[in-house]
Amino acid sequence: MTDAVPFFSAEGAAFGVDVGACVQRVAQSGWFVLGPSVRDFEAAFARYVGVPHAVGVANGTDALALALGALGVGPGARVLTAANAGYYASTAIAQRGATAHYVEVDAERLTLAPDALAAALRAGPAAAVIVTHLYGQMADMPAIAALCQAAGVPLIEDAAQAHGARCAGRAAGAWGALGCFSFYPTKNLGALGDGGAVVTADTALAERLRALRQYGWARKYEVTLAGGANSRLDEMQAAVLLAKLPRLDAANAARRAIAARYNAAFARLPLRCPPSLGEDYVAHLYVVRTPQRDALRAHLTAAGIGCDVHYPVPDHRQPVRRAAAEAALAGAEASLPVTEAACAEVLSLPCYPGLTDAQGERVAAAVQGFFAGAAAC
């Protein structure tokens, strides 16, 4: 179909940067891992987020696992997190031998609900809280950060989908003890492959992270920290990210503009649209909610409109956890009605820099056409 609208565009995600030139410079330098491009990007990204330290790692999941390791979270520890964010935090928690305890999300933002988090913090000791800024929408960070501070529990931000989002003038990643980012190619700030970073204002945590990302070395071949990994951001990815970073805010503004047009087009439809178009939302994904999700998805696919579901299976219902859930999960952890309803209703529509007005209009018209047809039946 010649007029199909793709769900993601690699061309648009390039921000107009000559990525070939970035790669060529690295190839000619002869330095490919943890070299000057990584150091320059770490410094620039730390400034962008507004913290003293950024530590480049291999991917976003490693960022979460290494953040937990830097805090000393280990086997048997209880970590509070949401269950509607693709199992990434759960994977990192499992890698540390810790246990995920799932907390209900807010019905509007679909991020950790402060009242549910407060109850979970009262229910038992927690080694850490991981809050995910889902779909580019920041969580209620003033409330969540205050709860964690009062409880004396370190807060980790999963900001993998929220590069450049801000709340009360503070960037995503700068609210917690540690902020974790992914630079997977589809992210708001994406590399040519995998990449990630952990940011922090704590010098001691930054030093632990730098050791843990490279085997636990204090110096080459001398392992002083247990739980280390081989998780390093490479020079090519860092060079591309460094070139794209100055254009991130403009790209985020383009995403918000698309989201605003969708919200206006869908205002009279039986859809739940993103609740914010402000600086706390960078439209990593434009996600609508409807009980008719599967039928709408089929309709859009037939019309040549790319769409996807982020994420259909809540973490506590994943097959890998099913036996444990049936045998052991009870009470608040087994009762996550908002989480489960959202996972059954969410649908992501095309929203990225480079999506043309005409393409956006095609998406909106196709969604409107679905509901017009449903009303006529």
RODO-2510 file (C-alpha; in nm, 4 decimals, decimal comma):
residues 377
     n   res          X          Y          Z
     1     m     0,0000     0,0000     0,0000
     2     t     0,1710     0,3167    -0,1184
     3     d     0,0006     0,5467     0,1335
     4     a     0,0668     0,3274     0,4383
     5     v     0,1708     0,5038     0,7574
     6     p     0,4547     0,3220     0,9372
     7     f     0,4493     0,2960     1,3146
     8     f     0,8113     0,4183     1,3344
     9     s     1,0445     0,5971     1,0931
    10     a     1,4202     0,5539     1,1216
    11     e     1,4650     0,8554     0,8933
    12     g     1,2641     1,0769     1,1251
    13     a     1,4489     0,9447     1,4288
    14     a     1,7814     1,0585     1,2788
    15     f     1,6871     1,4250     1,3522
    16     g     1,8702     1,5254     1,0333
    17     v     2,2069     1,4248     1,1802
    18     d     2,4676     1,2821     0,9434
    19     v     2,5094     0,9563     1,1329
    20     g     2,7470     0,8244     0,8673
    21     a     2,9926     1,1003     0,9493
    22     c     2,9690     1,0126     1,3193
    23     v     3,0460     0,6488     1,2464
    24     q     3,3326     0,7409     1,0161
    25     r     3,4959     0,9614     1,2801
    26     v     3,4852     0,6782     1,5315
    27     a     3,6191     0,4260     1,2800
    28     q     3,9095     0,6539     1,1968
    29     s     3,9869     0,7220     1,5623
    30     g     4,0691     0,3583     1,6372
    31     w     3,8970     0,3826     1,9777
    32     f     3,5716     0,1892     2,0036
    33     v     3,4731     0,1372     2,3694
    34     l     3,4758     0,3809     2,6663
    35     g     3,6761     0,6431     2,4832
    36     p     3,6455     1,0180     2,4242
    37     s     3,3029     1,0027     2,2572
    38     v     3,1571     0,8226     2,5582
    39     r     3,3157     1,0686     2,7998
    40     d     3,1891     1,3668     2,5985
    41     f     2,8388     1,2251     2,5740
    42     e     2,8273     1,1365     2,9439
    43     a     2,9237     1,4934     3,0329
    44     a     2,6716     1,6455     2,7895
    45     f     2,3880     1,4172     2,8962
    46     a     2,4529     1,4833     3,2654
    47     r     2,4302     1,8577     3,1955
    48     y     2,1104     1,8058     2,9995
    49     v     1,9438     1,6132     3,2825
    50     g     2,0837     1,8545     3,5410
    51     v     2,2936     1,6175     3,7515
    52     p     2,6709     1,5850     3,7965
    53     h     2,7134     1,2299     3,6683
    54     a     2,6053     1,0098     3,3760
    55     v     2,7451     0,6604     3,3269
    56     g     2,7037     0,5005     2,9849
    57     v     2,6043     0,1327     2,9769
    58     a     2,5027    -0,1226     2,7171
    59     n     2,1230    -0,0881     2,7364
    60     g     1,8337     0,0310     2,9481
    61     t     1,7720    -0,2966     3,1299
    62     d     2,1377    -0,3103     3,2327
    63     a     2,0986     0,0469     3,3556
    64     l     1,8223    -0,0657     3,5924
    65     a     2,0092    -0,3750     3,7096
    66     l     2,3315    -0,1814     3,7688
    67     a     2,1403     0,0918     3,9521
    68     l     1,9994    -0,1719     4,1865
    69     g     2,3493    -0,3155     4,2272
    70     a     2,4962     0,0240     4,3078
    71     l     2,2396     0,0554     4,5882
    72     g     2,3346    -0,2879     4,7227
    73     v     2,0010    -0,4487     4,6353
    74     g     2,0494    -0,8235     4,6333
    75     p     1,8853    -1,1625     4,6872
    76     g     1,5618    -1,1578     4,8810
    77     a     1,5219    -0,7803     4,8757
    78     r     1,1753    -0,6370     4,8084
    79     v     1,1549    -0,3814     4,5262
    80     l     0,8347    -0,1889     4,4577
    81     t     0,7403    -0,1176     4,0971
    82     a     0,4523    -0,1096     3,8484
    83     a     0,3342    -0,4122     3,6497
    84     n     0,2270    -0,2442     3,3236
    85     a     0,5626    -0,1441     3,1750
    86     g     0,6811    -0,4391     2,9685
    87     y     0,8639    -0,6484     3,2331
    88     y     1,1854    -0,4467     3,1974
    89     a     1,2066    -0,3465     3,5633
    90     s     1,1021    -0,6974     3,6611
    91     t     1,3877    -0,8405     3,4532
    92     a     1,6412    -0,6161     3,6255
    93     i     1,5026    -0,7000     3,9690
    94     a     1,5239    -1,0721     3,8932
    95     q     1,8842    -1,0328     3,7744
    96     r     1,9748    -0,9032     4,1207
    97     g     1,7960    -1,1948     4,2884
    98     a     1,5473    -0,9531     4,4413
    99     t     1,1675    -0,9818     4,4434
   100     a     0,9319    -0,7491     4,2591
   101     h     0,6265    -0,6330     4,4540
   102     y     0,3783    -0,4746     4,2179
   103     v     0,2013    -0,1515     4,3019
   104     e    -0,1168    -0,0223     4,1392
   105     v    -0,0991     0,2622     3,8878
   106     d    -0,2910     0,5871     3,8561
   107     a    -0,5916     0,5567     3,6239
   108     e    -0,4961     0,8645     3,4206
   109     r    -0,1161     0,8622     3,3924
   110     l    -0,0780     0,4816     3,4180
   111     t     0,2275     0,5432     3,6373
   112     l     0,2735     0,4508     4,0037
   113     a    -0,0203     0,5762     4,2096
   114     p     0,1083     0,7660     4,5155
   115     d    -0,1644     0,6331     4,7463
   116     a    -0,0929     0,2744     4,6431
   117     l     0,2806     0,3319     4,6850
   118     a     0,2242     0,4752     5,0325
   119     a     0,0315     0,1625     5,1286
   120     a     0,3032    -0,0640     4,9866
   121     l     0,5731     0,1244     5,1782
   122     r     0,3750     0,0778     5,5005
   123     a     0,3194    -0,2914     5,4310
   124     g     0,6804    -0,3986     5,4724
   125     p     1,0461    -0,3111     5,4236
   126     a     1,1522    -0,2156     5,0718
   127     a     1,5067    -0,1982     4,9376
   128     a     1,4123     0,0354     4,6505
   129     v     1,1280     0,1780     4,4446
   130     i     1,1441     0,1795     4,0639
   131     v     0,9072     0,4317     3,9072
   132     t     0,8558     0,4138     3,5300
   133     h     0,7724     0,7266     3,3318
   134     l     0,5492     0,5370     3,0929
   135     y     0,4938     0,6362     2,7274
   136     g     0,6857     0,9586     2,7903
   137     q     0,4467     1,0669     3,0684
   138     m     0,6220     1,1500     3,3937
   139     a     0,4805     1,0051     3,7125
   140     d     0,3694     1,2282     4,0007
   141     m     0,7265     1,2834     4,1097
   142     p     0,6755     1,5427     4,3860
   143     a     0,4443     1,3003     4,5682
   144     i     0,6442     0,9849     4,4932
   145     a     0,9818     1,1375     4,5814
   146     a     0,8392     1,2709     4,9089
   147     l     0,6986     0,9288     5,0013
   148     c     1,0317     0,7562     4,9340
   149     q     1,2269     1,0186     5,1251
   150     a     0,9960     0,9916     5,4254
   151     a     1,0281     0,6117     5,4220
   152     g     1,4053     0,6211     5,3732
   153     v     1,3764     0,4080     5,0590
   154     p     1,5951     0,4907     4,7555
   155     l     1,4086     0,5861     4,4398
   156     i     1,5166     0,4727     4,0926
   157     e     1,3576     0,6364     3,7887
   158     d     1,3065     0,4297     3,4771
   159     a     1,3205     0,7208     3,2326
   160     a     1,3796     0,5042     2,9247
   161     q     1,0723     0,6552     2,7565
   162     a     1,1020     1,0083     2,8955
   163     h     1,4185     1,1758     2,7656
   164     g     1,3655     1,5485     2,8088
   165     a     1,0419     1,5348     3,0105
   166     r     1,0249     1,7776     3,3025
   167     c     0,8108     1,8228     3,6104
   168     a     0,8302     2,1371     3,8250
   169     g     1,1398     2,2370     3,6276
   170     r     1,3291     1,9170     3,7066
   171     a     1,4112     1,6623     3,4371
   172     a     1,3078     1,2998     3,4342
   173     g     1,5995     1,1112     3,5853
   174     a     1,6942     1,3909     3,8260
   175     w     1,4352     1,3193     4,0959
   176     g     1,5591     0,9900     4,2350
   177     a     1,8844     0,8595     4,3712
   178     l     1,9432     0,7196     4,0222
   179     g     1,7827     0,7722     3,6817
   180     c     1,7986     0,5059     3,4111
   181     f     1,7757     0,5621     3,0364
   182     s     1,7631     0,3481     2,7248
   183     f     1,8915     0,4669     2,3867
   184     y     1,7292     0,1908     2,1843
   185     p     1,6717     0,3255     1,8297
   186     t     1,2985     0,3921     1,8807
   187     k     1,3488     0,6033     2,1950
   188     n     1,3127     0,9820     2,1927
   189     l     1,6926     0,9920     2,1973
   190     g     1,7934     0,6797     2,0080
   191     a     2,1236     0,5295     1,8987
   192     l     2,1985     0,3071     1,5991
   193     g     2,1723     0,0029     1,8236
   194     d     2,1443    -0,0596     2,1945
   195     g     2,2729     0,1781     2,4575
   196     g     2,1832     0,3122     2,7989
   197     a     2,2915     0,5364     3,0836
   198     v     2,2453     0,5876     3,4555
   199     v     2,2466     0,9416     3,5914
   200     t     2,2955     1,0485     3,9521
   201     a     2,3888     1,3398     4,1753
   202     d     2,5701     1,1030     4,4137
   203     t     2,9442     1,0769     4,3444
   204     a     2,9841     0,7541     4,5421
   205     l     2,7022     0,5869     4,3456
   206     a     2,8557     0,7070     4,0194
   207     e     3,1903     0,5527     4,1133
   208     r     3,0208     0,2224     4,2000
   209     l     2,8351     0,2275     3,8679
   210     r     3,1545     0,2845     3,6703
   211     a     3,3106    -0,0154     3,8429
   212     l     3,0030    -0,2378     3,8107
   213     r     2,9607    -0,1725     3,4364
   214     q     3,3086    -0,3188     3,3813
   215     y     3,3293    -0,6416     3,5840
   216     g     3,3530    -0,4661     3,9207
   217     w     3,7052    -0,3424     3,8461
   218     a     3,8687    -0,0832     4,0703
   219     r     4,1457    -0,0843     3,8144
   220     k     4,2083    -0,3045     3,5136
   221     y     4,1862    -0,6748     3,6002
   222     e     4,1360    -0,6021     3,9721
   223     v     3,7830    -0,6918     4,0798
   224     t     3,6779    -0,5253     4,4034
   225     l     3,2982    -0,5155     4,3681
   226     a     3,0785    -0,8245     4,3409
   227     g     2,7946    -0,8273     4,0896
   228     g     2,9792    -0,6541     3,8088
   229     a     2,8868    -0,6882     3,4432
   230     n     3,0224    -0,6316     3,0958
   231     s     2,7948    -0,3408     3,0088
   232     r     2,9611    -0,0565     2,8256
   233     l     2,8312     0,2103     2,5886
   234     d     3,0396     0,1929     2,2724
   235     e     3,2000     0,4889     2,0964
   236     m     2,9858     0,4714     1,7835
   237     q     2,6593     0,4916     1,9765
   238     a     2,7963     0,7708     2,1964
   239     a     2,9054     0,9744     1,8947
   240     v     2,5605     0,9493     1,7371
   241     l     2,3865     1,0334     2,0633
   242     l     2,6140     1,3319     2,1217
   243     a     2,5275     1,4702     1,7767
   244     k     2,1534     1,4173     1,8281
   245     l     2,1258     1,5485     2,1854
   246     p     2,1102     1,9224     2,0939
   247     r     1,8093     1,8454     1,8705
   248     l     1,6161     1,6429     2,1278
   249     d     1,3978     1,9232     2,2621
   250     a     1,2853     2,0204     1,9113
   251     a     1,2058     1,6573     1,8337
   252     n     1,0051     1,6290     2,1559
   253     a     0,8125     1,9428     2,0611
   254     a     0,7277     1,7833     1,7263
   255     r     0,5990     1,4743     1,9073
   256     r     0,3821     1,6866     2,1379
   257     a     0,2383     1,8734     1,8384
   258     i     0,1314     1,5438     1,6812
   259     a    -0,0226     1,4333     2,0108
   260     a    -0,2117     1,7633     2,0360
   261     r    -0,3592     1,7155     1,6883
   262     y    -0,4660     1,3621     1,7746
   263     n    -0,6227     1,4728     2,1041
   264     a    -0,8223     1,7385     1,9200
   265     a    -0,9329     1,4938     1,6501
   266     f    -1,0427     1,2339     1,9058
   267     a    -1,2095     1,4703     2,1525
   268     r    -1,5637     1,3487     2,0744
   269     l    -1,4756     0,9800     2,0429
   270     p    -1,5155     0,7130     2,3151
   271     l    -1,1372     0,7012     2,3632
   272     r    -0,9134     0,7828     2,6579
   273     c    -0,6261     0,9941     2,5262
   274     p    -0,3013     1,1050     2,6928
   275     p    -0,3931     1,3332     2,9851
   276     s    -0,1100     1,5852     2,9429
   277     l     0,0381     1,7818     2,6558
   278     g     0,2742     1,9761     2,8818
   279     e     0,6458     1,9456     2,9466
   280     d     0,5884     1,6406     3,1680
   281     y     0,4961     1,4447     2,8524
   282     v     0,7324     1,3898     2,5611
   283     a     0,5023     1,1634     2,3579
   284     h     0,7415     0,8717     2,3299
   285     l     0,4265     0,6777     2,2502
   286     y     0,0835     0,8161     2,1761
   287     v    -0,1427     0,5680     2,3522
   288     v    -0,5217     0,5596     2,3465
   289     r    -0,7435     0,3315     2,5521
   290     t    -1,0622     0,1600     2,4440
   291     p    -1,2375    -0,1682     2,5299
   292     q    -1,2554    -0,2149     2,1507
   293     r    -0,8748    -0,2187     2,1253
   294     d    -0,8375    -0,5384     1,9236
   295     a    -1,1073    -0,4437     1,6726
   296     l    -0,9594    -0,0945     1,6319
   297     r    -0,6137    -0,2427     1,5833
   298     a    -0,7418    -0,4757     1,3113
   299     h    -0,9206    -0,1851     1,1411
   300     l    -0,6075     0,0321     1,1406
   301     t    -0,3870    -0,2513     1,0184
   302     a    -0,6251    -0,3176     0,7292
   303     a    -0,6078     0,0544     0,6452
   304     g    -0,2286     0,0490     0,6328
   305     i    -0,1831     0,2324     0,9639
   306     g     0,0988     0,1012     1,1786
   307     c     0,0039     0,0466     1,5418
   308     d     0,1139    -0,1663     1,8367
   309     v     0,0272    -0,2591     2,1948
   310     h     0,2503    -0,1416     2,4799
   311     y     0,2047    -0,3638     2,6777
   312     p    -0,0577    -0,6415     2,6577
   313     v     0,0484    -0,8648     2,9512
   314     p     0,0992    -0,7207     3,3010
   315     d     0,4139    -0,8403     3,4735
   316     h     0,2359    -1,0413     3,7423
   317     r     0,0451    -1,2315     3,4715
   318     q     0,3484    -1,3200     3,2607
   319     p     0,3812    -1,6965     3,1980
   320     v     0,7176    -1,7039     3,3732
   321     r     0,5456    -1,5864     3,6924
   322     r     0,2156    -1,7694     3,6573
   323     a     0,2941    -2,0570     3,8913
   324     a     0,4300    -1,8224     4,1544
   325     a     0,1329    -1,5918     4,1138
   326     e    -0,1176    -1,8727     4,1571
   327     a     0,0668    -2,0139     4,4560
   328     a     0,1893    -1,7108     4,6420
   329     l     0,0598    -1,3725     4,5285
   330     a    -0,2303    -1,2461     4,7330
   331     g    -0,3855    -0,9305     4,8682
   332     a    -0,2930    -0,6008     4,7066
   333     e    -0,0288    -0,7505     4,4795
   334     a    -0,2756    -0,9902     4,3181
   335     s    -0,5401    -0,7173     4,2875
   336     l    -0,4325    -0,4634     4,0274
   337     p    -0,7570    -0,3779     3,8472
   338     v    -0,6364    -0,0512     3,6923
   339     t    -0,3199    -0,2179     3,5647
   340     e    -0,5058    -0,5115     3,4152
   341     a    -0,7747    -0,2958     3,2547
   342     a    -0,5101    -0,0736     3,0952
   343     c    -0,3176    -0,3679     2,9536
   344     a    -0,6390    -0,4891     2,7900
   345     e    -0,7221    -0,1506     2,6363
   346     v    -0,4039     0,0341     2,5334
   347     l    -0,3149     0,0923     2,1676
   348     s    -0,0192     0,2947     2,0388
   349     l    -0,0582     0,5103     1,7257
   350     p     0,2191     0,6535     1,5036
   351     c     0,3864     0,9514     1,6742
   352     y     0,7427     1,0461     1,5859
   353     p     0,9493     1,3283     1,4330
   354     g     0,9028     1,3192     1,0588
   355     l     0,5404     1,2059     1,0639
   356     t     0,3841     1,4404     0,8100
   357     d     0,0614     1,6331     0,8608
   358     a    -0,0949     1,4261     0,5847
   359     q     0,0065     1,1016     0,7546
   360     g    -0,1279     1,2238     1,0870
   361     e    -0,4555     1,3152     0,9220
   362     r    -0,4759     0,9654     0,7725
   363     v    -0,4299     0,8128     1,1172
   364     a    -0,6943     1,0393     1,2703
   365     a    -0,9409     0,9761     0,9865
   366     a    -0,8965     0,6001     1,0163
   367     v    -0,9645     0,6091     1,3917
   368     q    -1,2677     0,8351     1,3394
   369     g    -1,3912     0,6032     1,0639
   370     f    -1,3766     0,3029     1,2940
   371     f    -1,5975     0,4637     1,5554
   372     a    -1,8338     0,6058     1,2939
   373     g    -1,8780     0,2567     1,1547
   374     a    -1,9253     0,1088     1,5016
   375     a    -2,1940     0,3686     1,5808
   376     a    -2,3790     0,2850     1,2570
   377     c    -2,3989    -0,0841     1,3391
***
